[in-house]
Amino acid sequence: MSAIRIYGIKNCDTMKKAMNWLGDNGVDYEFVDYKKAGVAEANLPDWAARAGWEKLLNTRGLMWKKLTDDERAGVDEQKALKLMAQYPALIKRPVLDTGSKLMVGFTPDTYAAQLK
């Protein structure tokens, strides 16, 4: 299996749960902090094509609430990708890329079904 990459922000609770699950289940992975590495913008078109921009855009987080009404209005794929590139915290975490599969968000059941 190719190297699994998990993208997110290090101090996010969901990220910690996902990385703990991977470690506990013997899954080797590489962690990429997309805020520090600046990889979000380059990967967003691919992620949106594979998972759907609606799934990637976190509209329940604090960053979404901080946006202006104009920024939140009329969001389509192009606007969503631009917002997520500008504010990486808007990307739902974690984004796990196995090479063949892309998983957005974390639930133990989904990881168990997809990674074992």
N, C-alpha and C positions, 0 to 999 in steps of 0.2 A: 504494500500500500504506500502511496506517495505520502510525503510529509503533510501532516494536518496543520493548518494555520488557524489560530483563533484570534480574531480581531476585536478590540474593544478598548476600554479604559481601565487601567489597573485597579483603581480604588472603587470600582462598581461592585455592589453586592452580588448581582447576577453573574458577573464575570467570575467572581471568586467561587460561587457555587459550581459554575460550569467547569472551571479549571480543577477544582477539587474532585468533581465527578470523573473527569478525564484521568487525573492522577490515581484515584482510587480504583479505576477500572483498567489500569495499565495501558492507557492510550497515550502514545508519544505525540507531542504537539509542540508547535512554536507559537509563542505569544507575541502579537504585534500590537503595540499601543498606537492606534491610528491617530491620536491627537499629536503624539510626539513624532511619530515616523512620517506623518503627512501623507499617508498612503490612501486616505479615504477618497479624495477626488479622482485619483487614477483608477481606483477599483470600482467606483460607483456605477459606471455604465454596465460593466460586466455583472455586478451583483444585481442590479435592477433587471437585467435581461434574464438572469437565472432564477431570481426569487420574487421579482415584482417590486416596484418602487413603493407600493402601498404597504408591503410587509416590512420594508426597510425603514420607513419613516416613522419615528416614534412620536406619536401625537399625545402620549399620556405623560411624558416627562416634563420636568421643570423647564428645560430649554424651550419647548414648544409654547409653554405658557408665557415665557418672556418675550416671544416674538410680538411684533406689532400686528394689529388687525389686518393691515395691508399685506404683511408677509404671510399671514395665515389664510388669506382669502384666495379663492380660485386656484388651489394647488393642483397642478397636473404633473406629469412625469418630469418635464423640463424644469419647472419651478422647484419641485421636490429635490431633484438632484443638485440644483444650484444651492438651495438652502442647506442640504446635508454637507456639501463641500465647504460652505462657509461656516457652518456650525456642526462639526462632527458629532457633538453630543446628541444631535437629532437622529443619529443612526441607532436603530434598535440593537441592543447588545445581548449576547455576543453574536458576531458573524463568524461561523465556523466553515472553513473551506477544506474539503478533503481532496479537491482536485476534480472529482466527478460529481460531488454533491455540495450544495451550499445550504446551510441551516442558519436561520435567523431567530434569535431568542434562545431560551434554554428551558427545557423540561427534561428531567431524568428519563422519562419514558421514550421521548423522541430520540435522545442520544443513544439509549440502549438499543432501540430498534434499528437505527441507522448505522451505528458504529460497531456492533458486535457481529 
